[in-house]
Structure formats: structure tokens, C-alpha cells
């Protein structure tokens, strides 16, 4: 079972930036396709960014395109979600998730059901 640890959540001001981290121990994240999801209270979990295992091809959801994106640092065995131009919204929990390396990120979207290993989540709050 792949075990992931999300971190980096914080209270930040609108317009600011924040980088979230997804780390693992005992195995290499480079062998998995990784996605980021977010969930606000009372809402469904939404896939917002995906980065493939094979070539680090990245797909970002239209709702965050140009502001959020994923990257890998294989030396640190960590995947990041860089979030820029943050908007004041309800507090959200961000999750990273892993799936098999054959999964290739698609412009059709990133679905919860395609990922089977999850981090515990990290909360982000953007103040106005």
C-alpha cells in the first residue's frame, strides 16, 4: 500500500502563493502518476492537477489553469502543487493521490475513482 503525506497547508492572503507537498517513504513517487484534489465543505472532491509517471506530463483543470500546477522533485521523492494568485474561498482540504504508472493524465479530467492511494489531506484557507 502506497502511503502519502500531504503538507504545506496554511492561512494565506488573497493574491498570495502557496506550495503544497506530497511526500512518500519506502518507495519512489516517480513510479506513480500523482494527482491533486481539493474539497470544500459540502462539495465533491475535485481533481485539479495531474502529473504522469513516465514523462511528468502535467494536466491542470480549467478552473485553476494558469494559477496552479504540479511538479516533481525525484531527488526529494516529492510532488508539489504550486498555487499562485490565490482567491478568497471557503477553506478547502487538498489531497494528493497516486495511481499506477500506466495512467496518463488527460484533458478529459482527473477522477477520484482512478486513484487508490491517498494522503491525509492538508487544509488551505485564503483570507480576503
C-alpha positions in Angstrom: 0.0 0.0 0.0 1.4 3.3 -1.0 1.5 5.8 1.8 1.4 9.5 1.1 1.8 12.5 3.3 0.4 15.9 2.3 1.7 19.1 3.9 2.0 22.8 3.3 -1.5 23.9 4.1 -1.8 27.3 5.7 -3.7 30.5 6.1 -2.7 32.9 3.3 -3.9 36.2 1.9 -5.9 36.6 -1.3 -3.5 37.1 -4.2 -0.7 35.2 -2.5 1.1 31.9 -3.3 1.5 28.6 -1.5 3.2 25.4 -2.4 1.8 22.1 -1.2 3.9 18.9 -0.9 3.2 15.3 -1.3 5.9 13.0 0.1 6.4 9.3 0.4 8.8 7.0 2.2 9.8 3.4 1.4 9.0 3.7 -2.3 9.6 6.1 -5.2 6.9 8.5 -6.3 8.5 8.6 -9.7 6.9 5.2 -10.3 3.4 6.6 -9.9 1.1 9.0 -11.6 0.1 11.6 -9.0 -2.9 13.9 -8.8 -4.1 16.7 -6.6 -7.7 17.0 -5.5 -9.4 19.7 -3.4 -12.6 19.5 -1.4 -14.6 22.3 0.2 -17.2 21.6 2.9 -20.4 20.0 1.5 -18.9 19.7 -2.0 -17.5 16.8 -4.0 -13.8 16.2 -4.3 -12.4 17.9 -7.4 -9.4 16.8 -9.4 -7.3 19.9 -10.2 -3.9 18.7 -11.4 -2.3 15.6 -12.6 1.3 14.6 -13.3 2.2 11.4 -15.1 4.9 9.0 -14.0 6.7 8.4 -17.3 7.4 11.9 -18.5 6.0 14.3 -15.9 3.4 15.4 -18.4 1.0 17.7 -16.5 -2.7 18.5 -16.9 -4.4 21.2 -14.9 -8.1 21.7 -14.6 -9.7 24.6 -16.4 -10.7 26.1 -13.0 -7.1 26.5 -12.0 -5.2 26.6 -15.3 -2.6 29.3 -15.3 -2.6 29.6 -11.5 -1.9 26.0 -10.2 0.4 23.3 -11.5 2.2 20.2 -10.4 5.9 19.3 -10.5 8.2 16.6 -9.3 11.5 16.5 -7.5 12.6 12.9 -7.7 15.7 13.6 -5.7 13.5 14.6 -2.8 10.8 12.0 -3.6 8.2 14.7 -3.5 5.5 16.1 -5.8 4.4 19.7 -5.4 1.4 21.7 -6.2 2.2 25.3 -6.8 -0.7 27.6 -6.2 -0.5 31.2 -7.3 -2.9 34.2 -7.4 -5.0 32.6 -4.6 -8.6 33.6 -4.3 -10.7 34.1 -1.2 -12.8 31.0 -1.0 -14.2 28.6 1.6 -11.5 26.6 3.4 -10.5 23.6 1.4 -8.6 20.4 2.0 -6.1 19.4 -0.6 -5.2 15.8 -1.1 -2.6 14.1 -3.2 -3.3 10.7 -4.6 -1.4 8.0 -6.5 -2.2 5.5 -9.2 -0.4 3.1 -11.5 2.3 4.5 -13.8 0.2 3.4 -16.9 -2.4 6.0 -16.1 -1.8 9.0 -18.4 -3.2 12.4 -17.3 -5.9 13.6 -19.6 -7.6 16.8 -20.6 -10.9 15.0 -20.0 -10.4 15.4 -16.3 -9.0 13.7 -13.2 -11.4 11.3 -11.4 -11.4 10.2 -7.8 -12.2 6.7 -8.8 -9.0 6.3 -10.8 -6.7 6.8 -7.8 -6.4 4.3 -5.0 -3.8 5.7 -2.5 -4.4 8.9 -0.8 -2.7 11.4 1.5 -4.4 12.5 4.7 -5.1 16.0 3.3 -3.8 19.5 4.2 -6.1 22.5 4.8 -5.7 25.8 3.0 -7.6 28.9 3.9 -7.4 32.1 1.8 -8.4 35.3 3.6 -9.9 38.3 1.9 
